[in-house]
Amino acid sequence: MASTKSAAATATKVTTKAPQKELPLTTKVVAKPTEEKKEVFFNLQGRIWTPELLENIKVGKNQAGNKKISFSASLSRYDDRAGKYISGKLINFIATDNGYGNLATAILDAHGKNERLIEMKAQFNAWEYQGSYYENYQIVEFSVVERPQQ
């Protein structure tokens, strides 16, 4: 009987031990990106033609002293049947060199290379000043649309 108790006591000690963690056979290393790009909120997306003449793009500075441009443009799409771009009403756009990148400078650089058709994402802004209401769209992201050479 004494041997049965010691065997039971030994068995109890073994079952109370925490199970050993198994090491994985392979280790997977996940590199974190150095700079995480967050999704930017936007509520207008489309293609626009920047103004043909540079003097129709107003260049200035925002409250922080960064470059700011403003211009009017319309959303545009290519109509295959008509063989041309179709545009809608004029919308006021702004772009600044700020937390979204140097967008004002980049748009002016593209305009200087005669790359006026851009795909953009923008945020709607509206405000009231002295009883009048105003609105514009702030461009938060854009890319130049490649067009075939004619």
C-alpha positions in Angstrom: 0.0 0.0 0.0 2.8 2.4 0.7 4.0 2.0 -2.8 0.6 2.9 -4.2 0.4 6.1 -2.1 3.8 7.2 -3.3 2.9 6.4 -6.9 -0.3 8.4 -6.5 1.6 11.3 -4.9 4.1 11.3 -7.7 1.3 11.2 -10.3 -0.3 14.2 -8.6 2.9 16.2 -8.8 3.3 15.4 -12.5 -0.2 16.5 -13.4 0.0 19.8 -11.6 3.0 21.0 -13.6 2.3 23.5 -16.3 2.7 22.1 -19.8 5.9 23.2 -21.5 5.5 25.6 -24.4 6.5 24.1 -27.7 8.8 26.2 -29.8 7.7 26.6 -33.4 9.8 24.8 -36.0 10.1 27.9 -38.1 10.1 31.5 -37.0 8.4 34.2 -39.0 9.9 37.7 -38.9 7.5 40.4 -39.8 9.2 43.7 -40.7 7.4 46.8 -39.7 7.3 49.5 -42.3 9.4 52.5 -41.4 6.6 54.9 -42.2 3.0 53.8 -42.1 0.7 55.4 -44.6 -2.7 56.0 -43.1 -5.8 56.1 -45.2 -6.9 59.7 -45.8 -10.5 60.6 -45.6 -12.0 62.0 -48.8 -15.5 62.5 -50.2 -14.7 63.5 -53.8 -12.6 61.4 -56.2 -12.2 61.9 -59.9 -10.2 63.4 -62.7 -9.9 67.1 -63.3 -8.0 69.3 -65.7 -6.0 72.0 -64.0 -6.4 75.4 -65.6 -4.7 75.8 -69.0 -3.2 79.2 -68.1 -0.9 79.4 -65.0 -2.4 82.8 -64.2 -5.7 81.1 -63.5 -4.0 79.3 -60.6 -3.8 81.6 -57.5 -0.6 81.0 -55.6 -0.4 82.1 -51.9 0.3 80.9 -48.4 -1.9 79.3 -45.8 -2.1 80.4 -42.2 0.9 78.2 -41.3 3.0 80.0 -44.0 3.1 77.0 -46.4 2.5 77.3 -50.1 -1.2 77.1 -51.1 -2.8 77.1 -54.6 -6.4 77.6 -55.5 -8.2 77.1 -58.8 -11.5 76.2 -60.4 -11.9 73.0 -62.4 -14.5 70.4 -63.3 -14.7 66.7 -63.0 -13.9 65.1 -66.3 -14.3 61.7 -67.9 -13.4 60.3 -71.3 -16.4 59.5 -73.6 -15.3 56.7 -75.9 -18.2 57.2 -78.3 -17.7 60.9 -78.6 -13.9 60.5 -78.6 -13.4 63.4 -76.2 -13.4 64.4 -72.5 -16.7 65.5 -71.0 -16.7 67.8 -68.0 -19.3 69.0 -65.5 -19.7 72.2 -63.4 -16.8 74.2 -62.1 -15.7 73.4 -58.5 -13.2 75.4 -56.4 -10.2 73.4 -55.4 -7.3 74.2 -53.1 -4.0 72.3 -52.4 -1.3 73.1 -49.9 2.1 71.9 -48.9 1.2 70.4 -45.5 0.6 67.1 -43.8 -0.6 65.4 -46.9 2.6 66.2 -48.7 3.9 69.0 -50.9 0.7 68.9 -53.1 0.7 72.5 -54.2 4.3 72.4 -55.4 3.7 69.0 -57.1 0.6 70.2 -58.9 2.5 73.3 -60.1 5.4 71.2 -61.3 3.0 68.9 -63.2 1.4 71.9 -64.8 4.8 73.2 -65.9 5.3 69.9 -67.7 1.9 70.3 -69.4 0.5 67.4 -67.4 -2.8 69.0 -66.5 -5.1 65.9 -66.3 -4.9 64.6 -62.7 -6.7 61.9 -60.7 -7.4 63.4 -57.3 -9.1 62.8 -53.9 -10.4 65.8 -52.0 -12.2 66.7 -48.8 -15.2 69.0 -48.8 -14.9 72.3 -46.8 -17.8 74.8 -46.2 -17.9 77.9 -44.1 -19.9 81.1 -43.5 -18.3 84.6 -43.6 -20.2 87.8 -43.1 -23.5 86.2 -44.0 -22.3 84.5 -47.2 -21.6 80.8 -47.6 -18.5 79.4 -49.3 -17.3 76.0 -50.2 -14.2 74.3 -51.8 -12.5 70.9 -52.0 -9.1 70.5 -50.5 -7.0 68.0 -52.5 -5.5 65.4 -50.2 -4.0 63.1 -52.8 -3.4 63.2 -56.6 -1.5 61.5 -59.4 -0.9 62.6 -63.0 -3.0 60.6 -65.5 -0.8 59.3 -68.3 -2.2 60.1 -71.7 -1.2 58.6 -75.0 1.0 60.8 -77.2 -0.9 62.1 -80.2 
